[in-house]
Each structure stands twice: as structure tokens, then as C-alpha cells.
Amino acid sequence: MRCPKCESENIVLNGLTRHDKQNHKCRDCNRQFSLNQKNKPISDETKALIEKLMLERVSLRALVRITGVSLQWLQSYVNGKFRYSPQFRS
Ligand SMILES: [Zn+2]
């Protein structure tokens, strides 16, 4: 991950925006930005972690905080994954 302004990799997480997107901050130029996570590939490790945590009934919002994926992505992933599992029907 790089700063869109100065291309530094010295990035820290900076909480969530009001749209539940992960906010980031560049420590070199202090620019704040949220990445468009729609196009960000989610790693198999992250997916495995999500599935493990879901079995522990961790809430979607907690999963977003833990894994850093977007809530939108998580919801569509969960809907596809657990469509046939009554446990996760909303
Ligand atoms: Zn920067």
C-alpha cells in the first residue's frame, strides 16, 4: 500500500470514515485517504480468517475492523458463502 500523493509506504490506519471505509494516513506527508477497496483482491488468508471468525459468531462490523475488508465486500462475500446456511440468514 502506498500514499497516493507521495508514494510513501509509511502508512498507518486512521480509523473508519463515516461510510465505514478504512481510512489511512501517510506519516510522511500527513495526507489522509481511503482506498477504493472494491478492486482490492482479498487474500485467501483473510477469507480463511473471516470464515473462522464467523463460526465464532463475530459480528460483520467486528470482522471489518479485524480484517480491514470493506463492509460491502464482506456482506456480499458472506451472502454468497453462507446462502444455504440458516445460521447466517438475516
Ligand atoms: Zn504521503
PDB file of the backbone (N, CA, C, O) and the ligand in Angstrom, with CONECT records:
HET     ZN  A 101       1
ATOM      1  N   MET A   1       0.842  -1.193   0.000  1.00  0.00           N
ATOM      2  CA  MET A   1       0.000   0.000   0.000  1.00  0.00           C
ATOM      3  C   MET A   1       0.883   1.252   0.000  1.00  0.00           C
ATOM      4  O   MET A   1       1.864   1.345   0.738  1.00  0.00           O
ATOM      5  N   ARG A   2       0.505   2.206  -0.848  1.00  0.00           N
ATOM      6  CA  ARG A   2       1.305   3.416  -0.972  1.00  0.00           C
ATOM      7  C   ARG A   2       0.439   4.663  -0.875  1.00  0.00           C
ATOM      8  O   ARG A   2      -0.744   4.653  -1.214  1.00  0.00           O
ATOM      9  N   CYS A   3       1.051   5.719  -0.411  1.00  0.00           N
ATOM     10  CA  CYS A   3       0.370   7.011  -0.371  1.00  0.00           C
ATOM     11  C   CYS A   3       0.109   7.492  -1.802  1.00  0.00           C
ATOM     12  O   CYS A   3       1.018   7.475  -2.632  1.00  0.00           O
ATOM     13  N   PRO A   4      -1.139   7.925  -2.101  1.00  0.00           N
ATOM     14  CA  PRO A   4      -1.435   8.381  -3.464  1.00  0.00           C
ATOM     15  C   PRO A   4      -0.734   9.694  -3.805  1.00  0.00           C
ATOM     16  O   PRO A   4      -0.627  10.063  -4.974  1.00  0.00           O
ATOM     17  N   LYS A   5      -0.265  10.386  -2.790  1.00  0.00           N
ATOM     18  CA  LYS A   5       0.355  11.684  -3.044  1.00  0.00           C
ATOM     19  C   LYS A   5       1.876  11.572  -3.208  1.00  0.00           C
ATOM     20  O   LYS A   5       2.442  12.041  -4.196  1.00  0.00           O
ATOM     21  N   CYS A   6       2.525  10.941  -2.220  1.00  0.00           N
ATOM     22  CA  CYS A   6       4.000  10.925  -2.264  1.00  0.00           C
ATOM     23  C   CYS A   6       4.550   9.512  -2.452  1.00  0.00           C
ATOM     24  O   CYS A   6       5.765   9.318  -2.478  1.00  0.00           O
ATOM     25  N   GLU A   7       3.652   8.515  -2.586  1.00  0.00           N
ATOM     26  CA  GLU A   7       4.067   7.141  -2.841  1.00  0.00           C
ATOM     27  C   GLU A   7       4.863   6.514  -1.712  1.00  0.00           C
ATOM     28  O   GLU A   7       5.517   5.488  -1.901  1.00  0.00           O
ATOM     29  N   SER A   8       4.809   7.119  -0.559  1.00  0.00           N
ATOM     30  CA  SER A   8       5.470   6.537   0.600  1.00  0.00           C
ATOM     31  C   SER A   8       4.718   5.283   1.043  1.00  0.00           C
ATOM     32  O   SER A   8       3.504   5.181   0.867  1.00  0.00           O
ATOM     33  N   GLU A   9       5.445   4.340   1.615  1.00  0.00           N
ATOM     34  CA  GLU A   9       4.779   3.155   2.160  1.00  0.00           C
ATOM     35  C   GLU A   9       4.616   3.271   3.666  1.00  0.00           C
ATOM     36  O   GLU A   9       4.227   2.318   4.341  1.00  0.00           O
ATOM     37  N   ASN A  10       4.913   4.422   4.164  1.00  0.00           N
ATOM     38  CA  ASN A  10       4.832   4.673   5.605  1.00  0.00           C
ATOM     39  C   ASN A  10       3.410   5.084   5.975  1.00  0.00           C
ATOM     40  O   ASN A  10       3.140   6.239   6.302  1.00  0.00           O
ATOM     41  N   ILE A  11       2.492   4.081   5.913  1.00  0.00           N
ATOM     42  CA  ILE A  11       1.060   4.341   6.059  1.00  0.00           C
ATOM     43  C   ILE A  11       0.568   3.780   7.384  1.00  0.00           C
ATOM     44  O   ILE A  11       0.947   2.676   7.776  1.00  0.00           O
ATOM     45  N   VAL A  12      -0.265   4.529   8.062  1.00  0.00           N
ATOM     46  CA  VAL A  12      -0.896   3.998   9.272  1.00  0.00           C
ATOM     47  C   VAL A  12      -2.405   3.998   9.079  1.00  0.00           C
ATOM     48  O   VAL A  12      -2.944   4.795   8.311  1.00  0.00           O
ATOM     49  N   LEU A  13      -3.087   3.086   9.791  1.00  0.00           N
ATOM     50  CA  LEU A  13      -4.547   3.081   9.779  1.00  0.00           C
ATOM     51  C   LEU A  13      -5.034   4.264  10.596  1.00  0.00           C
ATOM     52  O   LEU A  13      -4.452   4.612  11.623  1.00  0.00           O
ATOM     53  N   ASN A  14      -6.096   4.866  10.129  1.00  0.00           N
ATOM     54  CA  ASN A  14      -6.586   6.085  10.770  1.00  0.00           C
ATOM     55  C   ASN A  14      -8.088   6.012  11.009  1.00  0.00           C
ATOM     56  O   ASN A  14      -8.812   6.972  10.745  1.00  0.00           O
ATOM     57  N   GLY A  15      -8.555   4.870  11.510  1.00  0.00           N
ATOM     58  CA  GLY A  15      -9.978   4.728  11.816  1.00  0.00           C
ATOM     59  C   GLY A  15     -10.820   4.542  10.571  1.00  0.00           C
ATOM     60  O   GLY A  15     -10.295   4.347   9.475  1.00  0.00           O
ATOM     61  N   LEU A  16     -12.135   4.606  10.749  1.00  0.00           N
ATOM     62  CA  LEU A  16     -13.053   4.425   9.634  1.00  0.00           C
ATOM     63  C   LEU A  16     -13.666   5.759   9.238  1.00  0.00           C
ATOM     64  O   LEU A  16     -13.900   6.620  10.087  1.00  0.00           O
ATOM     65  N   THR A  17     -13.922   5.927   7.956  1.00  0.00           N
ATOM     66  CA  THR A  17     -14.681   7.092   7.519  1.00  0.00           C
ATOM     67  C   THR A  17     -16.136   6.880   7.897  1.00  0.00           C
ATOM     68  O   THR A  17     -16.511   5.795   8.344  1.00  0.00           O
ATOM     69  N   ARG A  18     -16.964   7.915   7.720  1.00  0.00           N
ATOM     70  CA  ARG A  18     -18.371   7.732   8.090  1.00  0.00           C
ATOM     71  C   ARG A  18     -19.077   6.786   7.142  1.00  0.00           C
ATOM     72  O   ARG A  18     -20.217   6.400   7.398  1.00  0.00           O
ATOM     73  N   HIS A  19     -18.435   6.405   6.064  1.00  0.00           N
ATOM     74  CA  HIS A  19     -19.031   5.415   5.164  1.00  0.00           C
ATOM     75  C   HIS A  19     -18.472   4.018   5.437  1.00  0.00           C
ATOM     76  O   HIS A  19     -18.590   3.116   4.608  1.00  0.00           O
ATOM     77  N   ASP A  20     -17.863   3.856   6.607  1.00  0.00           N
ATOM     78  CA  ASP A  20     -17.334   2.559   7.006  1.00  0.00           C
ATOM     79  C   ASP A  20     -16.206   2.080   6.128  1.00  0.00           C
ATOM     80  O   ASP A  20     -15.945   0.880   6.038  1.00  0.00           O
ATOM     81  N   LYS A  21     -15.538   3.009   5.480  1.00  0.00           N
ATOM     82  CA  LYS A  21     -14.345   2.607   4.747  1.00  0.00           C
ATOM     83  C   LYS A  21     -13.131   2.843   5.631  1.00  0.00           C
ATOM     84  O   LYS A  21     -13.097   3.757   6.454  1.00  0.00           O
ATOM     85  N   GLN A  22     -12.145   1.993   5.432  1.00  0.00           N
ATOM     86  CA  GLN A  22     -10.931   2.156   6.220  1.00  0.00           C
ATOM     87  C   GLN A  22     -10.206   3.429   5.795  1.00  0.00           C
ATOM     88  O   GLN A  22      -9.933   3.645   4.614  1.00  0.00           O
ATOM     89  N   ASN A  23      -9.908   4.244   6.757  1.00  0.00           N
ATOM     90  CA  ASN A  23      -9.184   5.473   6.489  1.00  0.00           C
ATOM     91  C   ASN A  23      -7.695   5.253   6.772  1.00  0.00           C
ATOM     92  O   ASN A  23      -7.334   4.561   7.724  1.00  0.00           O
ATOM     93  N   HIS A  24      -6.850   5.837   5.952  1.00  0.00           N
ATOM     94  CA  HIS A  24      -5.412   5.703   6.132  1.00  0.00           C
ATOM     95  C   HIS A  24      -4.767   7.074   6.209  1.00  0.00           C
ATOM     96  O   HIS A  24      -5.331   8.077   5.771  1.00  0.00           O
ATOM     97  N   LYS A  25      -3.585   7.089   6.769  1.00  0.00           N
ATOM     98  CA  LYS A  25      -2.869   8.351   6.844  1.00  0.00           C
ATOM     99  C   LYS A  25      -1.403   8.097   6.518  1.00  0.00           C
ATOM    100  O   LYS A  25      -0.792   7.147   7.007  1.00  0.00           O
ATOM    101  N   CYS A  26      -0.868   8.956   5.694  1.00  0.00           N
ATOM    102  CA  CYS A  26       0.543   8.869   5.347  1.00  0.00           C
ATOM    103  C   CYS A  26       1.353   9.594   6.411  1.00  0.00           C
ATOM    104  O   CYS A  26       1.062  10.743   6.744  1.00  0.00           O
ATOM    105  N   ARG A  27       2.356   8.933   6.938  1.00  0.00           N
ATOM    106  CA  ARG A  27       3.140   9.550   8.005  1.00  0.00           C
ATOM    107  C   ARG A  27       4.192  10.502   7.450  1.00  0.00           C
ATOM    108  O   ARG A  27       4.788  11.282   8.193  1.00  0.00           O
ATOM    109  N   ASP A  28       4.412  10.436   6.170  1.00  0.00           N
ATOM    110  CA  ASP A  28       5.425  11.317   5.588  1.00  0.00           C
ATOM    111  C   ASP A  28       4.848  12.669   5.194  1.00  0.00           C
ATOM    112  O   ASP A  28       5.447  13.705   5.482  1.00  0.00           O
ATOM    113  N   CYS A  29       3.688  12.671   4.539  1.00  0.00           N
ATOM    114  CA  CYS A  29       3.116  13.949   4.094  1.00  0.00           C
ATOM    115  C   CYS A  29       1.809  14.267   4.801  1.00  0.00           C
ATOM    116  O   CYS A  29       1.187  15.296   4.535  1.00  0.00           O
ATOM    117  N   ASN A  30       1.383  13.366   5.723  1.00  0.00           N
ATOM    118  CA  ASN A  30       0.167  13.575   6.519  1.00  0.00           C
ATOM    119  C   ASN A  30      -1.114  13.557   5.708  1.00  0.00           C
ATOM    120  O   ASN A  30      -2.169  13.953   6.205  1.00  0.00           O
ATOM    121  N   ARG A  31      -1.037  13.114   4.494  1.00  0.00           N
ATOM    122  CA  ARG A  31      -2.250  13.025   3.690  1.00  0.00           C
ATOM    123  C   ARG A  31      -3.142  11.899   4.235  1.00  0.00           C
ATOM    124  O   ARG A  31      -2.653  10.818   4.565  1.00  0.00           O
ATOM    125  N   GLN A  32      -4.444  12.160   4.326  1.00  0.00           N
ATOM    126  CA  GLN A  32      -5.393  11.123   4.718  1.00  0.00           C
ATOM    127  C   GLN A  32      -6.127  10.642   3.483  1.00  0.00           C
ATOM    128  O   GLN A  32      -6.476  11.436   2.610  1.00  0.00           O
ATOM    129  N   PHE A  33      -6.357   9.362   3.414  1.00  0.00           N
ATOM    130  CA  PHE A  33      -7.050   8.831   2.242  1.00  0.00           C
ATOM    131  C   PHE A  33      -7.689   7.492   2.590  1.00  0.00           C
ATOM    132  O   PHE A  33      -7.230   6.783   3.486  1.00  0.00           O
ATOM    133  N   SER A  34      -8.757   7.158   1.866  1.00  0.00           N
ATOM    134  CA  SER A  34      -9.328   5.817   1.972  1.00  0.00           C
ATOM    135  C   SER A  34      -9.227   5.187   0.594  1.00  0.00           C
ATOM    136  O   SER A  34      -9.565   5.810  -0.413  1.00  0.00           O
ATOM    137  N   LEU A  35      -8.773   3.983   0.559  1.00  0.00           N
ATOM    138  CA  LEU A  35      -8.584   3.314  -0.719  1.00  0.00           C
ATOM    139  C   LEU A  35      -9.910   2.777  -1.212  1.00  0.00           C
ATOM    140  O   LEU A  35     -10.788   2.438  -0.419  1.00  0.00           O
ATOM    141  N   ASN A  36     -10.048   2.703  -2.495  1.00  0.00           N
ATOM    142  CA  ASN A  36     -11.214   2.044  -3.075  1.00  0.00           C
ATOM    143  C   ASN A  36     -11.005   0.541  -2.939  1.00  0.00           C
ATOM    144  O   ASN A  36     -10.268  -0.075  -3.710  1.00  0.00           O
ATOM    145  N   GLN A  37     -11.665  -0.031  -1.947  1.00  0.00           N
ATOM    146  CA  GLN A  37     -11.366  -1.431  -1.643  1.00  0.00           C
ATOM    147  C   GLN A  37     -12.164  -2.394  -2.508  1.00  0.00           C
ATOM    148  O   GLN A  37     -12.000  -3.609  -2.407  1.00  0.00           O
ATOM    149  N   LYS A  38     -13.025  -1.853  -3.356  1.00  0.00           N
ATOM    150  CA  LYS A  38     -13.774  -2.728  -4.244  1.00  0.00           C
ATOM    151  C   LYS A  38     -12.859  -3.530  -5.146  1.00  0.00           C
ATOM    152  O   LYS A  38     -13.113  -4.699  -5.436  1.00  0.00           O
ATOM    153  N   ASN A  39     -11.792  -2.886  -5.585  1.00  0.00           N
ATOM    154  CA  ASN A  39     -10.901  -3.543  -6.539  1.00  0.00           C
ATOM    155  C   ASN A  39      -9.728  -4.231  -5.854  1.00  0.00           C
ATOM    156  O   ASN A  39      -8.839  -4.777  -6.508  1.00  0.00           O
ATOM    157  N   LYS A  40      -9.742  -4.194  -4.559  1.00  0.00           N
ATOM    158  CA  LYS A  40      -8.623  -4.789  -3.837  1.00  0.00           C
ATOM    159  C   LYS A  40      -8.855  -6.288  -3.697  1.00  0.00           C
ATOM    160  O   LYS A  40      -9.879  -6.703  -3.154  1.00  0.00           O
ATOM    161  N   PRO A  41      -7.935  -7.098  -4.173  1.00  0.00           N
ATOM    162  CA  PRO A  41      -8.123  -8.540  -4.002  1.00  0.00           C
ATOM    163  C   PRO A  41      -8.006  -8.925  -2.532  1.00  0.00           C
ATOM    164  O   PRO A  41      -7.128  -8.441  -1.818  1.00  0.00           O
ATOM    165  N   ILE A  42      -8.886  -9.787  -2.102  1.00  0.00           N
ATOM    166  CA  ILE A  42      -8.851 -10.250  -0.716  1.00  0.00           C
ATOM    167  C   ILE A  42      -8.065 -11.551  -0.687  1.00  0.00           C
ATOM    168  O   ILE A  42      -8.351 -12.480  -1.443  1.00  0.00           O
ATOM    169  N   SER A  43      -7.090 -11.607   0.175  1.00  0.00           N
ATOM    170  CA  SER A  43      -6.221 -12.784   0.190  1.00  0.00           C
ATOM    171  C   SER A  43      -6.942 -14.013   0.746  1.00  0.00           C
ATOM    172  O   SER A  43      -7.908 -13.897   1.501  1.00  0.00           O
ATOM    173  N   ASP A  44      -6.460 -15.173   0.362  1.00  0.00           N
ATOM    174  CA  ASP A  44      -7.040 -16.416   0.872  1.00  0.00           C
ATOM    175  C   ASP A  44      -6.917 -16.498   2.391  1.00  0.00           C
ATOM    176  O   ASP A  44      -7.784 -17.050   3.068  1.00  0.00           O
ATOM    177  N   GLU A  45      -5.817 -15.934   2.917  1.00  0.00           N
ATOM    178  CA  GLU A  45      -5.637 -15.942   4.369  1.00  0.00           C
ATOM    179  C   GLU A  45      -6.757 -15.149   5.038  1.00  0.00           C
ATOM    180  O   GLU A  45      -7.321 -15.566   6.050  1.00  0.00           O
ATOM    181  N   THR A  46      -7.064 -13.992   4.443  1.00  0.00           N
ATOM    182  CA  THR A  46      -8.121 -13.165   5.014  1.00  0.00           C
ATOM    183  C   THR A  46      -9.460 -13.875   4.950  1.00  0.00           C
ATOM    184  O   THR A  46     -10.230 -13.847   5.910  1.00  0.00           O
ATOM    185  N   LYS A  47      -9.740 -14.511   3.821  1.00  0.00           N
ATOM    186  CA  LYS A  47     -11.010 -15.232   3.680  1.00  0.00           C
ATOM    187  C   LYS A  47     -11.100 -16.370   4.692  1.00  0.00           C
ATOM    188  O   LYS A  47     -12.152 -16.599   5.289  1.00  0.00           O
ATOM    189  N   ALA A  48      -9.997 -17.075   4.878  1.00  0.00           N
ATOM    190  CA  ALA A  48      -9.988 -18.176   5.842  1.00  0.00           C
ATOM    191  C   ALA A  48     -10.226 -17.645   7.250  1.00  0.00           C
ATOM    192  O   ALA A  48     -10.943 -18.251   8.046  1.00  0.00           O
ATOM    193  N   LEU A  49      -9.614 -16.504   7.538  1.00  0.00           N
ATOM    194  CA  LEU A  49      -9.779 -15.894   8.854  1.00  0.00           C
ATOM    195  C   LEU A  49     -11.233 -15.473   9.064  1.00  0.00           C
ATOM    196  O   LEU A  49     -11.794 -15.674  10.141  1.00  0.00           O
ATOM    197  N   ILE A  50     -11.838 -14.891   8.034  1.00  0.00           N
ATOM    198  CA  ILE A  50     -13.235 -14.460   8.119  1.00  0.00           C
ATOM    199  C   ILE A  50     -14.129 -15.655   8.406  1.00  0.00           C
ATOM    200  O   ILE A  50     -15.016 -15.595   9.258  1.00  0.00           O
ATOM    201  N   GLU A  51     -13.884 -16.742   7.683  1.00  0.00           N
ATOM    202  CA  GLU A  51     -14.741 -17.914   7.883  1.00  0.00           C
ATOM    203  C   GLU A  51     -14.594 -18.470   9.293  1.00  0.00           C
ATOM    204  O   GLU A  51     -15.566 -18.899   9.914  1.00  0.00           O
ATOM    205  N   LYS A  52     -13.370 -18.454   9.779  1.00  0.00           N
ATOM    206  CA  LYS A  52     -13.120 -18.956  11.132  1.00  0.00           C
ATOM    207  C   LYS A  52     -13.847 -18.087  12.155  1.00  0.00           C
ATOM    208  O   LYS A  52     -14.493 -18.592  13.072  1.00  0.00           O
ATOM    209  N   LEU A  53     -13.729 -16.769  11.979  1.00  0.00           N
ATOM    210  CA  LEU A  53     -14.345 -15.847  12.939  1.00  0.00           C
ATOM    211  C   LEU A  53     -15.872 -15.889  12.852  1.00  0.00           C
ATOM    212  O   LEU A  53     -16.565 -15.717  13.855  1.00  0.00           O
ATOM    213  N   MET A  54     -16.386 -16.119  11.643  1.00  0.00           N
ATOM    214  CA  MET A  54     -17.838 -16.181  11.504  1.00  0.00           C
ATOM    215  C   MET A  54     -18.409 -17.356  12.269  1.00  0.00           C
ATOM    216  O   MET A  54     -19.509 -17.277  12.817  1.00  0.00           O
ATOM    217  N   LEU A  55     -17.663 -18.443  12.306  1.00  0.00           N
ATOM    218  CA  LEU A  55     -18.123 -19.604  13.053  1.00  0.00           C
ATOM    219  C   LEU A  55     -18.174 -19.306  14.550  1.00  0.00           C
ATOM    220  O   LEU A  55     -18.893 -19.961  15.303  1.00  0.00           O
ATOM    221  N   GLU A  56     -17.399 -18.307  14.964  1.00  0.00           N
ATOM    222  CA  GLU A  56     -17.445 -17.859  16.360  1.00  0.00           C
ATOM    223  C   GLU A  56     -18.502 -16.769  16.549  1.00  0.00           C
ATOM    224  O   GLU A  56     -18.607 -16.160  17.613  1.00  0.00           O
ATOM    225  N   ARG A  57     -19.279 -16.539  15.490  1.00  0.00           N
ATOM    226  CA  ARG A  57     -20.351 -15.544  15.517  1.00  0.00           C
ATOM    227  C   ARG A  57     -19.851 -14.143  15.804  1.00  0.00           C
ATOM    228  O   ARG A  57     -20.512 -13.365  16.493  1.00  0.00           O
ATOM    229  N   VAL A  58     -18.693 -13.827  15.279  1.00  0.00           N
ATOM    230  CA  VAL A  58     -18.197 -12.457  15.360  1.00  0.00           C
ATOM    231  C   VAL A  58     -19.039 -11.598  14.408  1.00  0.00           C
ATOM    232  O   VAL A  58     -19.335 -12.029  13.294  1.00  0.00           O
ATOM    233  N   SER A  59     -19.416 -10.420  14.825  1.00  0.00           N
ATOM    234  CA  SER A  59     -20.286  -9.577  14.005  1.00  0.00           C
ATOM    235  C   SER A  59     -19.552  -9.079  12.768  1.00  0.00           C
ATOM    236  O   SER A  59     -18.322  -9.031  12.739  1.00  0.00           O
ATOM    237  N   LEU A  60     -20.322  -8.706  11.742  1.00  0.00           N
ATOM    238  CA  LEU A  60     -19.717  -8.230  10.496  1.00  0.00           C
ATOM    239  C   LEU A  60     -18.861  -6.996  10.743  1.00  0.00           C
ATOM    240  O   LEU A  60     -17.771  -6.868  10.185  1.00  0.00           O
ATOM    241  N   ARG A  61     -19.351  -6.097  11.573  1.00  0.00           N
ATOM    242  CA  ARG A  61     -18.593  -4.878  11.825  1.00  0.00           C
ATOM    243  C   ARG A  61     -17.269  -5.175  12.523  1.00  0.00           C
ATOM    244  O   ARG A  61     -16.252  -4.540  12.244  1.00  0.00           O
ATOM    245  N   ALA A  62     -17.294  -6.139  13.424  1.00  0.00           N
ATOM    246  CA  ALA A  62     -16.052  -6.540  14.079  1.00  0.00           C
ATOM    247  C   ALA A  62     -15.107  -7.168  13.062  1.00  0.00           C
ATOM    248  O   ALA A  62     -13.896  -6.952  13.112  1.00  0.00           O
ATOM    249  N   LEU A  63     -15.668  -7.949  12.136  1.00  0.00           N
ATOM    250  CA  LEU A  63     -14.841  -8.572  11.102  1.00  0.00           C
ATOM    251  C   LEU A  63     -14.179  -7.512  10.227  1.00  0.00           C
ATOM    252  O   LEU A  63     -13.018  -7.645   9.839  1.00  0.00           O
ATOM    253  N   VAL A  64     -14.931  -6.466   9.927  1.00  0.00           N
ATOM    254  CA  VAL A  64     -14.370  -5.370   9.132  1.00  0.00           C
ATOM    255  C   VAL A  64     -13.187  -4.754   9.861  1.00  0.00           C
ATOM    256  O   VAL A  64     -12.146  -4.478   9.263  1.00  0.00           O
ATOM    257  N   ARG A  65     -13.362  -4.542  11.165  1.00  0.00           N
ATOM    258  CA  ARG A  65     -12.280  -3.935  11.939  1.00  0.00           C
ATOM    259  C   ARG A  65     -11.074  -4.854  12.022  1.00  0.00           C
ATOM    260  O   ARG A  65      -9.934  -4.397  11.943  1.00  0.00           O
ATOM    261  N   ILE A  66     -11.322  -6.153  12.181  1.00  0.00           N
ATOM    262  CA  ILE A  66     -10.228  -7.090  12.373  1.00  0.00           C
ATOM    263  C   ILE A  66      -9.456  -7.307  11.074  1.00  0.00           C
ATOM    264  O   ILE A  66      -8.225  -7.316  11.064  1.00  0.00           O
ATOM    265  N   THR A  67     -10.200  -7.482   9.973  1.00  0.00           N
ATOM    266  CA  THR A  67      -9.553  -7.896   8.731  1.00  0.00           C
ATOM    267  C   THR A  67      -9.264  -6.734   7.792  1.00  0.00           C
ATOM    268  O   THR A  67      -8.431  -6.865   6.895  1.00  0.00           O
ATOM    269  N   GLY A  68      -9.945  -5.585   7.981  1.00  0.00           N
ATOM    270  CA  GLY A  68      -9.683  -4.439   7.119  1.00  0.00           C
ATOM    271  C   GLY A  68     -10.389  -4.487   5.769  1.00  0.00           C
ATOM    272  O   GLY A  68     -10.153  -3.630   4.918  1.00  0.00           O
ATOM    273  N   VAL A  69     -11.255  -5.481   5.565  1.00  0.00           N
ATOM    274  CA  VAL A  69     -12.016  -5.512   4.305  1.00  0.00           C
ATOM    275  C   VAL A  69     -13.168  -4.517   4.418  1.00  0.00           C
ATOM    276  O   VAL A  69     -13.481  -4.057   5.516  1.00  0.00           O
ATOM    277  N   SER A  70     -13.798  -4.181   3.299  1.00  0.00           N
ATOM    278  CA  SER A  70     -14.925  -3.257   3.357  1.00  0.00           C
ATOM    279  C   SER A  70     -16.185  -4.002   3.773  1.00  0.00           C
ATOM    280  O   SER A  70     -16.339  -5.196   3.514  1.00  0.00           O
ATOM    281  N   LEU A  71     -17.084  -3.265   4.425  1.00  0.00           N
ATOM    282  CA  LEU A  71     -18.330  -3.887   4.871  1.00  0.00           C
ATOM    283  C   LEU A  71     -19.133  -4.390   3.672  1.00  0.00           C
ATOM    284  O   LEU A  71     -19.742  -5.458   3.728  1.00  0.00           O
ATOM    285  N   GLN A  72     -19.129  -3.615   2.592  1.00  0.00           N
ATOM    286  CA  GLN A  72     -19.857  -4.026   1.384  1.00  0.00           C
ATOM    287  C   GLN A  72     -19.324  -5.342   0.848  1.00  0.00           C
ATOM    288  O   GLN A  72     -20.087  -6.253   0.529  1.00  0.00           O
ATOM    289  N   TRP A  73     -18.003  -5.430   0.753  1.00  0.00           N
ATOM    290  CA  TRP A  73     -17.415  -6.663   0.240  1.00  0.00           C
ATOM    291  C   TRP A  73     -17.757  -7.830   1.157  1.00  0.00           C
ATOM    292  O   TRP A  73     -18.122  -8.913   0.698  1.00  0.00           O
ATOM    293  N   LEU A  74     -17.634  -7.593   2.454  1.00  0.00           N
ATOM    294  CA  LEU A  74     -17.871  -8.657   3.422  1.00  0.00           C
ATOM    295  C   LEU A  74     -19.308  -9.165   3.320  1.00  0.00           C
ATOM    296  O   LEU A  74     -19.556 -10.370   3.368  1.00  0.00           O
ATOM    297  N   GLN A  75     -20.250  -8.232   3.180  1.00  0.00           N
ATOM    298  CA  GLN A  75     -21.648  -8.647   3.108  1.00  0.00           C
ATOM    299  C   GLN A  75     -21.910  -9.503   1.874  1.00  0.00           C
ATOM    300  O   GLN A  75     -22.597 -10.521   1.952  1.00  0.00           O
ATOM    301  N   SER A  76     -21.361  -9.086   0.737  1.00  0.00           N
ATOM    302  CA  SER A  76     -21.624  -9.876  -0.467  1.00  0.00           C
ATOM    303  C   SER A  76     -20.897 -11.222  -0.383  1.00  0.00           C
ATOM    304  O   SER A  76     -21.401 -12.239  -0.858  1.00  0.00           O
ATOM    305  N   TYR A  77     -19.711 -11.216   0.226  1.00  0.00           N
ATOM    306  CA  TYR A  77     -18.974 -12.470   0.383  1.00  0.00           C
ATOM    307  C   TYR A  77     -19.742 -13.437   1.279  1.00  0.00           C
ATOM    308  O   TYR A  77     -19.897 -14.619   0.972  1.00  0.00           O
ATOM    309  N   VAL A  78     -20.213 -12.894   2.390  1.00  0.00           N
ATOM    310  CA  VAL A  78     -20.942 -13.719   3.359  1.00  0.00           C
ATOM    311  C   VAL A  78     -22.248 -14.231   2.746  1.00  0.00           C
ATOM    312  O   VAL A  78     -22.617 -15.390   2.931  1.00  0.00           O
ATOM    313  N   ASN A  79     -22.942 -13.354   2.015  1.00  0.00           N
ATOM    314  CA  ASN A  79     -24.196 -13.765   1.379  1.00  0.00           C
ATOM    315  C   ASN A  79     -23.953 -14.918   0.416  1.00  0.00           C
ATOM    316  O   ASN A  79     -24.723 -15.878   0.389  1.00  0.00           O
ATOM    317  N   GLY A  80     -22.893 -14.828  -0.370  1.00  0.00           N
ATOM    318  CA  GLY A  80     -22.601 -15.881  -1.316  1.00  0.00           C
ATOM    319  C   GLY A  80     -22.167 -17.149  -0.621  1.00  0.00           C
ATOM    320  O   GLY A  80     -22.542 -18.254  -1.012  1.00  0.00           O
ATOM    321  N   LYS A  81     -21.368 -16.972   0.416  1.00  0.00           N
ATOM    322  CA  LYS A  81     -20.770 -18.117   1.095  1.00  0.00           C
ATOM    323  C   LYS A  81     -21.781 -18.891   1.916  1.00  0.00           C
ATOM    324  O   LYS A  81     -21.790 -20.121   1.933  1.00  0.00           O
ATOM    325  N   PHE A  82     -22.631 -18.137   2.597  1.00  0.00           N
ATOM    326  CA  PHE A  82     -23.495 -18.788   3.579  1.00  0.00           C
ATOM    327  C   PHE A  82     -24.962 -18.743   3.172  1.00  0.00           C
ATOM    328  O   PHE A  82     -25.856 -18.814   4.015  1.00  0.00           O
ATOM    329  N   ARG A  83     -25.193 -18.626   1.874  1.00  0.00           N
ATOM    330  CA  ARG A  83     -26.569 -18.535   1.383  1.00  0.00           C
ATOM    331  C   ARG A  83     -27.403 -19.718   1.852  1.00  0.00           C
ATOM    332  O   ARG A  83     -28.592 -19.576   2.135  1.00  0.00           O
ATOM    333  N   TYR A  84     -26.786 -20.865   1.931  1.00  0.00           N
ATOM    334  CA  TYR A  84     -27.534 -22.071   2.264  1.00  0.00           C
ATOM    335  C   TYR A  84     -27.394 -22.462   3.729  1.00  0.00           C
ATOM    336  O   TYR A  84     -27.819 -23.540   4.147  1.00  0.00           O
ATOM    337  N   SER A  85     -26.799 -21.577   4.487  1.00  0.00           N
ATOM    338  CA  SER A  85     -26.647 -21.864   5.907  1.00  0.00           C
ATOM    339  C   SER A  85     -27.599 -21.004   6.723  1.00  0.00           C
ATOM    340  O   SER A  85     -27.409 -19.791   6.816  1.00  0.00           O
ATOM    341  N   PRO A  86     -28.629 -21.621   7.319  1.00  0.00           N
ATOM    342  CA  PRO A  86     -29.646 -20.854   8.042  1.00  0.00           C
ATOM    343  C   PRO A  86     -29.042 -20.025   9.159  1.00  0.00           C
ATOM    344  O   PRO A  86     -29.602 -19.003   9.555  1.00  0.00           O
ATOM    345  N   GLN A  87     -27.903 -20.462   9.666  1.00  0.00           N
ATOM    346  CA  GLN A  87     -27.266 -19.790  10.783  1.00  0.00           C
ATOM    347  C   GLN A  87     -26.962 -18.332  10.476  1.00  0.00           C
ATOM    348  O   GLN A  87     -26.989 -17.480  11.365  1.00  0.00           O
ATOM    349  N   PHE A  88     -26.670 -18.052   9.202  1.00  0.00           N
ATOM    350  CA  PHE A  88     -26.231 -16.707   8.851  1.00  0.00           C
ATOM    351  C   PHE A  88     -27.278 -15.928   8.082  1.00  0.00           C
ATOM    352  O   PHE A  88     -26.988 -14.854   7.554  1.00  0.00           O
ATOM    353  N   ARG A  89     -28.494 -16.455   8.013  1.00  0.00           N
ATOM    354  CA  ARG A  89     -29.527 -15.690   7.338  1.00  0.00           C
ATOM    355  C   ARG A  89     -29.922 -14.473   8.143  1.00  0.00           C
ATOM    356  O   ARG A  89     -30.030 -14.546   9.367  1.00  0.00           O
ATOM    357  N   SER A  90     -30.134 -13.374   7.484  1.00  0.00           N
ATOM    358  CA  SER A  90     -30.534 -12.178   8.220  1.00  0.00           C
ATOM    359  C   SER A  90     -32.034 -11.955   8.063  1.00  0.00           C
ATOM    360  O   SER A  90     -32.576 -10.994   8.609  1.00  0.00           O
TER     361      SER A  90
HETATM  362 ZN    ZN A 101       2.376  10.718   1.541  1.00  0.00          ZN2+
END
